[in-house]
Amino acid sequence: MNAPSSKPLTPRRLYWLRTRRLTWQLLLVWFLATFGMIFFARELSNFTFFGWPLSFYLMAQGAVVFYTALVAVYAFKMRKLDKSLGNGDGVK
C-alpha cells in the first residue's frame, strides 16, 4: 500500500522530477569540473599547451567550451524530455 502522504506520479510531477534531477546532475558536473581545474591548477601548470601553462589554458579557453557544451547537453536533454512528457503542464 502507498503511504497516505505519497502523491501519484502524474506526467506533470514526473516531468518536474526529471527536470530537477537533470539540473542537479549538471550542477554537480559543473562544480566538480570548476573545482577540479582550480584545485589542480598548480599541478597542471607544469604542463604546457601551445606555449601556455595548461591550467591557464583550461580556465581561459577550455572552461568556456566546457560550459557551452554543458548548456547544449541541458538543452538537448530538456527538448527530449519535453517531447516525451509534454511541457510540464501535463499536456503533450
URHU-V146314 format. One record per run of one state. SS is the DSSP state (H for helix, E for strand, C for the rest). FROM is the first residue (numbers start at 1). LEN is the number of residues. Records with the same first field share a line. If there is no record, write none. Layout:
# URHU-V146314
SS=FROM-LEN, FROM-LEN
This chain:
# URHU-V146314
C=1-10, 40-1, 45-3, 50-2, 86-7
H=11-29, 41-4, 54-32
E=48-2, 52-2
